[in-house]
Amino acid sequence: GGARELTEVDLERAYRSTVDPRLNYEQSLEIAMAIVRKQGQRQADGRV
C-alpha cells in the first residue's frame, strides 16, 4: 500500500483491468531507449 496504505479492495476501485499496469525494470528501460531512438531520428530529420 505505500504511504496511502492501500489494500486489495482499493485496487478493485482504482483499476479497470486485472493486469498489473506497472512496468518492471526491463520494460521501463526498453521504453526509455525507444524514446531516445525516436528523439534521435527526429533530430536527424531536423524535426526537433
N, CA, C and O atoms as CSV, one atom per row, in Angstrom:
chain,resi,resn,atom,element,x,y,z
A,1,GLY,N,N,0.739,-1.197,0.000
A,1,GLY,CA,C,0.000,0.000,0.000
A,1,GLY,C,C,0.788,1.276,0.000
A,1,GLY,O,O,0.232,2.307,-0.379
A,2,GLY,N,N,2.044,1.291,0.396
A,2,GLY,CA,C,2.815,2.527,0.398
A,2,GLY,C,C,2.314,3.533,1.409
A,2,GLY,O,O,1.739,3.161,2.432
A,3,ALA,N,N,2.528,4.804,1.128
A,3,ALA,CA,C,2.168,5.863,2.065
A,3,ALA,C,C,0.661,5.953,2.290
A,3,ALA,O,O,0.221,6.376,3.359
A,4,ARG,N,N,-0.118,5.568,1.314
A,4,ARG,CA,C,-1.578,5.647,1.443
A,4,ARG,C,C,-2.182,4.401,2.079
A,4,ARG,O,O,-3.382,4.356,2.349
A,5,GLU,N,N,-1.354,3.395,2.316
A,5,GLU,CA,C,-1.807,2.140,2.918
A,5,GLU,C,C,-2.986,1.532,2.158
A,5,GLU,O,O,-4.001,1.171,2.755
A,6,LEU,N,N,-2.840,1.424,0.829
A,6,LEU,CA,C,-3.890,0.844,0.005
A,6,LEU,C,C,-4.008,-0.650,0.261
A,6,LEU,O,O,-3.043,-1.308,0.649
A,7,THR,N,N,-5.192,-1.166,0.042
A,7,THR,CA,C,-5.451,-2.598,0.211
A,7,THR,C,C,-5.942,-3.181,-1.113
A,7,THR,O,O,-6.116,-2.452,-2.089
A,8,GLU,N,N,-6.164,-4.491,-1.144
A,8,GLU,CA,C,-6.700,-5.158,-2.338
A,8,GLU,C,C,-8.043,-4.555,-2.741
A,8,GLU,O,O,-8.331,-4.424,-3.931
A,9,VAL,N,N,-8.855,-4.191,-1.773
A,9,VAL,CA,C,-10.168,-3.596,-2.052
A,9,VAL,C,C,-10.002,-2.268,-2.789
A,9,VAL,O,O,-10.764,-1.972,-3.710
A,10,ASP,N,N,-9.016,-1.471,-2.391
A,10,ASP,CA,C,-8.761,-0.192,-3.054
A,10,ASP,C,C,-8.373,-0.403,-4.517
A,10,ASP,O,O,-8.761,0.385,-5.380
A,11,LEU,N,N,-7.620,-1.449,-4.799
A,11,LEU,CA,C,-7.204,-1.722,-6.173
A,11,LEU,C,C,-8.399,-2.009,-7.065
A,11,LEU,O,O,-8.425,-1.589,-8.222
A,12,GLU,N,N,-9.378,-2.711,-6.545
A,12,GLU,CA,C,-10.583,-3.008,-7.322
A,12,GLU,C,C,-11.312,-1.729,-7.719
A,12,GLU,O,O,-11.919,-1.669,-8.789
A,13,ARG,N,N,-11.259,-0.714,-6.873
A,13,ARG,CA,C,-11.927,0.555,-7.180
A,13,ARG,C,C,-11.123,1.394,-8.164
A,13,ARG,O,O,-11.701,2.158,-8.936
A,14,ALA,N,N,-9.803,1.263,-8.148
A,14,ALA,CA,C,-8.945,2.148,-8.931
A,14,ALA,C,C,-8.634,1.632,-10.337
A,14,ALA,O,O,-8.397,2.433,-11.241
A,15,TYR,N,N,-8.631,0.329,-10.538
A,15,TYR,CA,C,-8.228,-0.229,-11.829
A,15,TYR,C,C,-9.387,-0.906,-12.525
A,15,TYR,O,O,-10.213,-1.564,-11.892
A,16,ARG,N,N,-9.440,-0.737,-13.842
A,16,ARG,CA,C,-10.491,-1.344,-14.666
A,16,ARG,C,C,-10.032,-2.680,-15.259
A,16,ARG,O,O,-10.812,-3.361,-15.925
A,17,SER,N,N,-8.801,-3.046,-15.026
A,17,SER,CA,C,-8.224,-4.246,-15.618
A,17,SER,C,C,-7.602,-5.118,-14.527
A,17,SER,O,O,-7.218,-4.629,-13.465
A,18,THR,N,N,-7.512,-6.400,-14.809
A,18,THR,CA,C,-6.895,-7.304,-13.833
A,18,THR,C,C,-5.397,-7.451,-14.057
A,18,THR,O,O,-4.723,-8.128,-13.281
A,19,VAL,N,N,-4.862,-6.827,-15.112
A,19,VAL,CA,C,-3.419,-6.896,-15.346
A,19,VAL,C,C,-2.701,-5.822,-14.542
A,19,VAL,O,O,-3.288,-4.793,-14.208
A,20,ASP,N,N,-1.446,-6.058,-14.234
A,20,ASP,CA,C,-0.643,-5.109,-13.466
A,20,ASP,C,C,-0.196,-3.976,-14.389
A,20,ASP,O,O,0.526,-4.226,-15.355
A,21,PRO,N,N,-0.610,-2.732,-14.112
A,21,PRO,CA,C,-0.278,-1.609,-15.003
A,21,PRO,C,C,1.151,-1.095,-14.841
A,21,PRO,O,O,1.595,-0.251,-15.619
A,22,ARG,N,N,1.869,-1.592,-13.843
A,22,ARG,CA,C,3.227,-1.101,-13.605
A,22,ARG,C,C,4.215,-1.759,-14.551
A,22,ARG,O,O,4.025,-2.898,-14.978
A,23,LEU,N,N,5.268,-1.030,-14.871
A,23,LEU,CA,C,6.338,-1.575,-15.702
A,23,LEU,C,C,7.445,-2.111,-14.806
A,23,LEU,O,O,7.731,-1.545,-13.751
A,24,ASN,N,N,8.063,-3.205,-15.235
A,24,ASN,CA,C,9.220,-3.688,-14.494
A,24,ASN,C,C,10.466,-2.961,-15.002
A,24,ASN,O,O,10.378,-2.145,-15.919
A,25,TYR,N,N,11.613,-3.253,-14.413
A,25,TYR,CA,C,12.861,-2.576,-14.771
A,25,TYR,C,C,13.163,-2.712,-16.261
A,25,TYR,O,O,13.473,-1.726,-16.930
A,26,GLU,N,N,13.072,-3.930,-16.771
A,26,GLU,CA,C,13.404,-4.183,-18.176
A,26,GLU,C,C,12.457,-3.433,-19.113
A,26,GLU,O,O,12.899,-2.847,-20.100
A,27,GLN,N,N,11.166,-3.448,-18.812
A,27,GLN,CA,C,10.197,-2.748,-19.648
A,27,GLN,C,C,10.428,-1.237,-19.619
A,27,GLN,O,O,10.324,-0.569,-20.648
A,28,SER,N,N,10.736,-0.708,-18.452
A,28,SER,CA,C,10.998,0.730,-18.323
A,28,SER,C,C,12.206,1.139,-19.144
A,28,SER,O,O,12.183,2.162,-19.828
A,29,LEU,N,N,13.263,0.339,-19.078
A,29,LEU,CA,C,14.476,0.626,-19.833
A,29,LEU,C,C,14.210,0.538,-21.335
A,29,LEU,O,O,14.707,1.357,-22.108
A,30,GLU,N,N,13.435,-0.448,-21.737
A,30,GLU,CA,C,13.103,-0.625,-23.146
A,30,GLU,C,C,12.340,0.594,-23.687
A,30,GLU,O,O,12.630,1.069,-24.784
A,31,ILE,N,N,11.385,1.088,-22.933
A,31,ILE,CA,C,10.622,2.263,-23.355
A,31,ILE,C,C,11.508,3.501,-23.388
A,31,ILE,O,O,11.413,4.306,-24.315
A,32,ALA,N,N,12.358,3.659,-22.397
A,32,ALA,CA,C,13.267,4.810,-22.369
A,32,ALA,C,C,14.176,4.800,-23.595
A,32,ALA,O,O,14.402,5.845,-24.206
A,33,MET,N,N,14.693,3.639,-23.955
A,33,MET,CA,C,15.566,3.548,-25.126
A,33,MET,C,C,14.795,3.825,-26.414
A,33,MET,O,O,15.344,4.426,-27.338
A,34,ALA,N,N,13.553,3.407,-26.492
A,34,ALA,CA,C,12.731,3.689,-27.676
A,34,ALA,C,C,12.504,5.190,-27.821
A,34,ALA,O,O,12.517,5.717,-28.933
A,35,ILE,N,N,12.299,5.876,-26.706
A,35,ILE,CA,C,12.118,7.332,-26.732
A,35,ILE,C,C,13.396,8.011,-27.208
A,35,ILE,O,O,13.346,8.936,-28.019
A,36,VAL,N,N,14.535,7.557,-26.707
A,36,VAL,CA,C,15.826,8.131,-27.114
A,36,VAL,C,C,16.046,7.923,-28.614
A,36,VAL,O,O,16.463,8.843,-29.316
A,37,ARG,N,N,15.763,6.707,-29.103
A,37,ARG,CA,C,15.926,6.438,-30.544
A,37,ARG,C,C,15.015,7.333,-31.378
A,37,ARG,O,O,15.438,7.884,-32.394
A,38,LYS,N,N,13.776,7.473,-30.947
A,38,LYS,CA,C,12.810,8.303,-31.678
A,38,LYS,C,C,13.264,9.757,-31.693
A,38,LYS,O,O,13.178,10.422,-32.725
A,39,GLN,N,N,13.739,10.247,-30.573
A,39,GLN,CA,C,14.221,11.628,-30.497
A,39,GLN,C,C,15.431,11.816,-31.407
A,39,GLN,O,O,15.556,12.849,-32.064
A,40,GLY,N,N,16.316,10.835,-31.450
A,40,GLY,CA,C,17.478,10.899,-32.333
A,40,GLY,C,C,17.070,10.948,-33.796
A,40,GLY,O,O,17.677,11.670,-34.586
A,41,GLN,N,N,16.042,10.183,-34.165
A,41,GLN,CA,C,15.536,10.200,-35.537
A,41,GLN,C,C,14.961,11.571,-35.880
A,41,GLN,O,O,15.177,12.093,-36.974
A,42,ARG,N,N,14.235,12.139,-34.943
A,42,ARG,CA,C,13.641,13.464,-35.180
A,42,ARG,C,C,14.726,14.512,-35.362
A,42,ARG,O,O,14.615,15.380,-36.228
A,43,GLN,N,N,15.767,14.438,-34.555
A,43,GLN,CA,C,16.865,15.402,-34.673
A,43,GLN,C,C,17.585,15.228,-36.006
A,43,GLN,O,O,17.953,16.216,-36.640
A,44,ALA,N,N,17.790,13.993,-36.436
A,44,ALA,CA,C,18.461,13.725,-37.710
A,44,ALA,C,C,17.638,14.249,-38.887
A,44,ALA,O,O,18.190,14.669,-39.904
A,45,ASP,N,N,16.319,14.218,-38.736
A,45,ASP,CA,C,15.426,14.712,-39.788
A,45,ASP,C,C,15.203,16.221,-39.693
A,45,ASP,O,O,14.533,16.805,-40.544
A,46,GLY,N,N,15.763,16.850,-38.661
A,46,GLY,CA,C,15.590,18.287,-38.467
A,46,GLY,C,C,14.237,18.669,-37.904
A,46,GLY,O,O,13.796,19.806,-38.065
A,47,ARG,N,N,13.567,17.721,-37.238
A,47,ARG,CA,C,12.231,17.983,-36.679
A,47,ARG,C,C,12.255,18.059,-35.161
A,47,ARG,O,O,11.414,17.446,-34.503
A,48,VAL,N,N,13.159,18.768,-34.616
A,48,VAL,CA,C,13.304,18.815,-33.152
A,48,VAL,C,C,12.181,19.537,-32.524
A,48,VAL,O,O,12.140,19.672,-31.301
